Amino acid sequence: MKTKYRVATDRYSGYEVQHKKWYYIFWVQTDFINTFPTLEDAIEFIKTLEKKDKKREVIYNHKN
């Protein structure tokens, strides 16, 4: 079971982290609410999630 992550732009602070479970077709916001002012902060958040569960696959996907 792998979870994929991506960073997307949001309308509040700049960036949000989204995830998609292997069995689900939609991307959803991780941890209900998360918003970051910089792309680097969002990527650091993904890295902390990765440390919690080594089975997770991390994908960085950013669209302007």
C-alpha positions as CSV (number, residue, x, y, z in Angstrom):
1,M,0.0,0.0,0.0
2,K,1.6,3.2,-1.2
3,T,0.5,6.7,-0.7
4,K,1.5,9.3,-3.3
5,Y,2.0,13.0,-2.3
6,R,2.0,16.2,-4.3
7,V,2.3,19.9,-3.6
8,A,-0.4,22.0,-5.1
9,T,-1.0,25.8,-5.0
10,D,-3.8,27.0,-2.8
11,R,-5.6,30.3,-2.5
12,Y,-4.7,30.9,1.2
13,S,-1.0,30.9,1.9
14,G,0.5,29.5,-1.3
15,Y,1.0,25.8,-1.2
16,E,-0.8,22.7,0.2
17,V,0.2,19.1,0.4
18,Q,-2.2,16.5,-1.1
19,H,-2.2,12.8,-1.0
20,K,-3.8,9.9,-2.9
21,K,-4.1,6.4,-1.6
22,W,-3.4,3.6,-4.0
23,Y,-7.1,2.5,-4.0
24,Y,-8.6,5.9,-4.4
25,I,-8.9,8.0,-7.6
26,F,-9.0,11.5,-6.0
27,W,-6.2,13.7,-4.5
28,V,-7.2,15.1,-1.1
29,Q,-5.6,17.5,1.3
30,T,-3.4,15.9,3.8
31,D,-4.1,16.3,7.6
32,F,-7.4,18.1,6.9
33,I,-5.8,21.6,6.8
34,N,-2.3,22.4,5.7
35,T,-0.9,25.5,4.0
36,F,2.6,26.7,3.5
37,P,4.1,30.0,2.3
38,T,6.9,28.4,0.4
39,L,7.3,25.3,-1.7
40,E,10.3,24.2,0.4
41,D,8.1,24.3,3.6
42,A,5.6,22.0,1.9
43,I,8.3,19.6,0.8
44,E,9.7,19.5,4.4
45,F,6.2,18.6,5.6
46,I,6.1,15.7,3.1
47,K,9.5,14.5,4.4
48,T,8.2,14.4,8.0
49,L,5.3,12.3,6.8
50,E,7.7,10.0,5.0
51,K,9.7,9.5,8.2
52,K,6.5,8.4,10.0
53,D,5.9,5.6,7.5
54,K,8.7,4.2,5.4
55,K,6.2,2.5,3.1
56,R,5.0,5.8,1.6
57,E,6.1,6.9,-1.8
58,V,6.9,10.6,-2.1
59,I,6.2,12.4,-5.4
60,Y,6.8,16.1,-5.8
61,N,4.4,17.6,-8.3
62,H,4.1,21.3,-8.6
63,K,2.1,23.2,-11.2
64,N,2.3,26.9,-11.7
